[in-house]
Amino acid sequence: MKVANKIETAHSPAEIPNDWFTWKETDKEAAEVVSRPSLSYWQDAWKRLVKNKLAMAGLVFLVLLTIMAIFGPMISPYTVDKTNLPNQFQPPSGDHWFGTDSLGRDVFTRTWFGARISLFVGLMAALIDFTIGIIYGGISGYKGGRADNIMMRIIEILYGLPYLLVVILLLVVLGPSLGTIILALTVTGWVGMARIVRGQVLQIKNYEFVLASRSFGTKTSRIIRKNLIPNTMGPIIVQMTLTVPSAIFAEAFLSFLGLGIQSPHASWGMMANDALGAILSGHWWTLFFPAFFISFTMFAFNVLGDGLQDALDPKLRK
């Protein structure tokens, strides 16, 4: 009011107080904020994720990796399994961009076929964990009581089993194959997802909108599908981004031991195993490229998961 009175009594622009301009700018900015359309939860999360440079670098790397896994073998004139012994251990050059291995096979072509295998195993394992974990954890958390106790005791038993031992036993009994690897990785892999979903559902199930759905007689399956699961997607997505690199590393480790993908198919772990003897004789490229992509793929998923965790945290939303 004081500022307004000074403006009314002023006879020239020079007599207008300086703080009036500041007051007008502040008032204008406040009006713009009020008139600006509000961002949805996912729009705000994406906006904050974009500001995380490391997470975006990981996302860009994974997008490029996926593109090369699809189209990389197509742009190469060599096949994944064709051997050429006179051409073995050729260093990286214009003919063989990543060099050749002990059997004269093109490392560039095999690297991108290995990316296909690794990404497929990681995504399928995450998808299966996502499906089983959401169903099991959602029912356990929503039902509560005796049903929750029994279901959680089952999870504790599965969680106590030696993960690597179970995987190796399944591969030995069923035989090494892509389907067996995915099955072995998901036998107990969904347990962590189920526990996260259960914890989130326990927090949300007593909210007013869930109680309102109950009072209207909505079925349990619809409440879980429409009310509970959509409000737990933040932690679920973060868990999925951490499941994928774990599955990729597990597949590479099993293939390195000879229990995973078998020849003539290519896998990063199998390529690393084949390169162990070659690197001692100075043929570094046979191990460098599969090891590089295993390491950076896991790093990219982990930094992306950390970025998503910060972006999807409602406590950080302004």
ROLUMGU-523160 format. One line per 4 residues: number of its first residue (from 1); their letters; for each residue x, y, z of C-alpha. Coordinates in steps of 0.2 Angstrom, whole numbers, plus 2048, in hexadecimal, padded with zeros to 3 digits. Example, Ala and Ser with C-alpha at 12.3 -4.5 7.8 and 13.67 -1.06 7.14 Angstrom:
<recs>
1	AS	83E/7EA/827 ~ 844/7FB/824 $
</recs>
This chain:
<recs>
1	MKVA	800/800/800 ~ 80E/80C/804 ~ 816/809/7F2 ~ 805/80C/7EA $
5	NKIE	802/81C/7F4 ~ 813/822/7EE ~ 80F/81F/7DC ~ 7FE/828/7DE $
9	TAHS	807/838/7E5 ~ 816/837/7D8 ~ 815/845/7CB ~ 823/83E/7C0 $
13	PAEI	82B/82D/7BC ~ 83B/833/7C6 ~ 830/834/7D5 ~ 82A/822/7D4 $
17	PNDW	833/818/7E2 ~ 83F/80B/7DC ~ 838/7FD/7E6 ~ 828/7FE/7DC $
21	FTWK	830/7F6/7CD ~ 836/7E8/7D7 ~ 825/7E6/7DE ~ 81D/7E6/7CD $
25	ETDK	82A/7D9/7C7 ~ 827/7CD/7D6 ~ 814/7CF/7D3 ~ 816/7CB/7C1 $
29	EAAE	820/7BB/7C4 ~ 814/7B5/7D1 ~ 806/7B7/7C5 ~ 80F/7AD/7B8 $
33	VVSR	812/79F/7C4 ~ 7FF/79F/7C8 ~ 7FA/79F/7B6 ~ 807/792/7B1 $
37	PSLS	800/780/7AF ~ 805/774/7BC ~ 810/765/7B8 ~ 80A/754/7BA $
41	YWQD	814/748/7C5 ~ 81C/73F/7B6 ~ 820/750/7AD ~ 828/757/7BD $
45	AWKR	832/747/7BF ~ 838/748/7AD ~ 83D/75A/7AF ~ 847/756/7BF $
49	LVKN	84F/747/7B6 ~ 855/751/7A8 ~ 85E/75D/7B4 ~ 868/74D/7BA $
53	KLAM	876/74D/7AD ~ 87E/73D/7B3 ~ 86D/734/7B2 ~ 869/73B/7A1 $
57	AGLV	87B/736/79B ~ 876/724/7A0 ~ 866/725/797 ~ 86E/72B/787 $
61	FLVL	87B/71D/788 ~ 86D/710/78A ~ 863/717/77C ~ 872/716/770 $
65	LTIM	877/705/777 ~ 865/6FF/773 ~ 866/706/761 ~ 877/6FE/75E $
69	AIFG	871/6EE/765 ~ 863/6EE/758 ~ 86C/6F5/749 ~ 87E/6F2/74D $
73	PMIS	87F/6E0/745 ~ 876/6E6/736 ~ 883/6F3/731 ~ 891/6E6/733 $
77	PYTV	895/6DC/724 ~ 89A/6CD/730 ~ 88F/6C0/739 ~ 890/6BC/74B $
81	DKTN	896/6AA/749 ~ 8A0/6AA/739 ~ 8B2/6A4/73D ~ 8C2/6A9/733 $
85	LPNQ	8D1/6A2/73B ~ 8DE/6AB/72F ~ 8D6/6BB/735 ~ 8D7/6B8/748 $
89	FQPP	8DD/6C5/754 ~ 8DC/6D4/748 ~ 8DD/6E4/752 ~ 8D0/6F2/750 $
93	SGDH	8D0/6F9/73E ~ 8C5/6FF/730 ~ 8C1/6ED/72B ~ 8BD/6E7/73D $
97	WFGT	8B9/6F6/748 ~ 8BA/6EC/758 ~ 8C7/6E0/752 ~ 8C5/6CD/751 $
101	DSLG	8C6/6BF/75E ~ 8CF/6AE/75E ~ 8C4/6A7/751 ~ 8C5/6B6/745 $
105	RDVF	8B3/6BB/74A ~ 8AF/6CE/749 ~ 8AE/6D5/75B ~ 8A4/6E4/755 $
109	TRTW	896/6D8/74F ~ 897/6CD/75E ~ 897/6DB/76A ~ 886/6E2/764 $
113	FGAR	87F/6D0/764 ~ 884/6CF/776 ~ 87B/6DF/779 ~ 86B/6D8/772 $
117	ISLF	86D/6C9/77E ~ 871/6D3/78D ~ 864/6E0/78B ~ 857/6D3/787 $
121	VGLM	85B/6C9/797 ~ 85C/6D8/7A2 ~ 84B/6DF/79B ~ 842/6CE/79C $
125	AALI	848/6CB/7AE ~ 843/6DC/7B3 ~ 832/6DA/7AB ~ 82E/6C9/7B3 $
129	DFTI	834/6D0/7C4 ~ 829/6DF/7C1 ~ 819/6D4/7BD ~ 81C/6C7/7CB $
133	GIIY	821/6D4/7D8 ~ 813/6E0/7D5 ~ 806/6D2/7D6 ~ 80D/6C9/7E5 $
137	GGIS	812/6D9/7EF ~ 802/6E2/7EB ~ 7F7/6D4/7F1 ~ 802/6D1/801 $
141	GYKG	802/6E3/806 ~ 7F0/6E6/802 ~ 7E9/6D7/80A ~ 7F4/6D8/81A $
145	GRAD	7F1/6CD/829 ~ 7F3/6BA/828 ~ 7F5/6BA/815 ~ 803/6C7/816 $
149	NIMM	80C/6BD/823 ~ 80C/6AD/819 ~ 811/6B6/809 ~ 81F/6BF/811 $
153	RIIE	826/6AF/819 ~ 826/6A7/808 ~ 830/6B6/802 ~ 83C/6B4/810 $
157	ILYG	83F/6A2/80C ~ 843/6A6/7FA ~ 84E/6B5/7FF ~ 858/6A9/80A $
161	LPYL	85C/69E/7FB ~ 86E/6A0/7F4 ~ 869/6A9/7E4 ~ 879/6A4/7DA $
165	LVVI	877/692/7DF ~ 865/691/7D9 ~ 869/699/7C9 ~ 878/68D/7C5 $
169	LLLV	86D/67E/7CB ~ 85F/683/7BE ~ 86C/685/7B0 ~ 874/675/7B4 $
173	VLGP	863/66B/7B5 ~ 85A/674/7A6 ~ 869/678/79B ~ 871/688/797 $
177	SLGT	865/693/78B ~ 85E/6A4/78A ~ 84D/69F/791 ~ 856/695/7A0 $
181	IILA	860/6A4/7A4 ~ 851/6B0/7A5 ~ 847/6A2/7B0 ~ 856/6A0/7BB $
185	LTVT	858/6B3/7BE ~ 846/6B5/7C2 ~ 843/6A6/7CE ~ 847/6B1/7DD $
189	GWVG	84B/6C2/7D4 ~ 839/6C8/7D7 ~ 83A/6C7/7EA ~ 842/6D9/7EB $
193	MARI	835/6E0/7E0 ~ 827/6D8/7EA ~ 82E/6DF/7FB ~ 82F/6F1/7F4 $
197	VRGQ	81D/6F0/7ED ~ 816/6E9/7FD ~ 81E/6F7/807 ~ 817/704/7FC $
201	VLQI	806/6FC/7FC ~ 806/6FB/80F ~ 808/70E/80F ~ 7FB/713/802 $
205	KNYE	7ED/706/806 ~ 7E6/711/814 ~ 7E5/721/80A ~ 7D4/729/808 $
209	FVLA	7D3/725/7F5 ~ 7D6/713/7F9 ~ 7C9/712/807 ~ 7BD/71B/7FC $
213	SRSF	7BF/70D/7EF ~ 7BC/700/7FC ~ 7AC/708/802 ~ 7A5/708/7F1 $
217	GTKT	7A8/6F5/7F0 ~ 7B6/6F5/7E3 ~ 7BF/6E4/7E0 ~ 7D0/6E2/7E8 $
221	SRII	7D8/6DE/7D7 ~ 7D1/6EF/7D0 ~ 7D7/6F9/7E0 ~ 7E8/6F1/7DE $
225	RKNL	7E9/6F5/7CB ~ 7E1/706/7CB ~ 7E5/70E/7DC ~ 7F4/706/7E4 $
229	IPNT	800/701/7D6 ~ 800/712/7CC ~ 805/71A/7DC ~ 814/70F/7DF $
233	MGPI	81B/710/7CE ~ 829/71C/7D3 ~ 832/70F/7DE ~ 82E/701/7D2 $
237	IVQM	836/70A/7C3 ~ 845/70D/7CD ~ 846/6FB/7D3 ~ 845/6F5/7C0 $
241	TLTV	853/700/7BB ~ 85E/6F7/7C8 ~ 857/6E6/7C4 ~ 85D/6E7/7B1 $
245	PSAI	86F/6EA/7B5 ~ 86F/6DC/7C2 ~ 868/6D0/7B5 ~ 874/6D6/7A8 $
249	FAEA	883/6D3/7B3 ~ 87C/6C2/7B9 ~ 87A/6BC/7A7 ~ 88C/6C2/7A3 $
253	FLSF	893/6B9/7B2 ~ 88A/6A9/7AE ~ 88F/6AA/79C ~ 8A1/6AD/7A2 $
257	LGLG	8A0/69D/7AC ~ 89A/694/79D ~ 888/692/7A4 ~ 880/69F/799 $
261	IQSP	87E/6A2/787 ~ 887/695/77C ~ 890/697/76B ~ 88D/69B/75E $
265	HASW	883/6A9/766 ~ 88C/6B8/76E ~ 88B/6BF/77F ~ 896/6CB/788 $
269	GMMA	89A/6BF/796 ~ 89F/6B1/789 ~ 8A9/6BE/77F ~ 8B3/6C2/78F $
273	NDAL	8B6/6B0/793 ~ 8BC/6AD/782 ~ 8C8/6BC/783 ~ 8D1/6B7/794 $
277	GAIL	8DE/6AD/78B ~ 8E0/6BA/77D ~ 8E3/6C9/788 ~ 8F2/6C1/78F $
281	SGHW	8FA/6C1/77E ~ 8F6/6D4/77B ~ 8E5/6D2/772 ~ 8DD/6DF/77E $
285	WTLF	8CE/6E3/773 ~ 8C6/6D2/774 ~ 8C3/6D5/787 ~ 8C2/6E8/787 $
289	FPAF	8B2/6EB/77D ~ 8A7/6DE/786 ~ 8AE/6E4/797 ~ 8AB/6F6/792 $
293	FISF	899/6F3/78D ~ 895/6E9/79C ~ 89C/6F6/7A8 ~ 894/705/7A0 $
297	TMFA	883/6FD/79E ~ 882/6F9/7B0 ~ 889/70A/7B5 ~ 87C/713/7A9 $
301	FNVL	86D/709/7B1 ~ 873/70D/7C2 ~ 875/720/7C0 ~ 864/720/7B7 $
305	GDGL	85C/717/7C5 ~ 864/723/7D2 ~ 85E/732/7C7 ~ 84C/72A/7C6 $
309	QDAL	84C/727/7D9 ~ 84F/73A/7DB ~ 843/73F/7CD ~ 835/734/7D3 $
313	DPKL	836/739/7E6 ~ 827/743/7EA ~ 830/74B/7F9 ~ 83B/754/7EC $
317	RK	82D/75B/7E2 ~ 82B/76D/7E3 $
</recs>
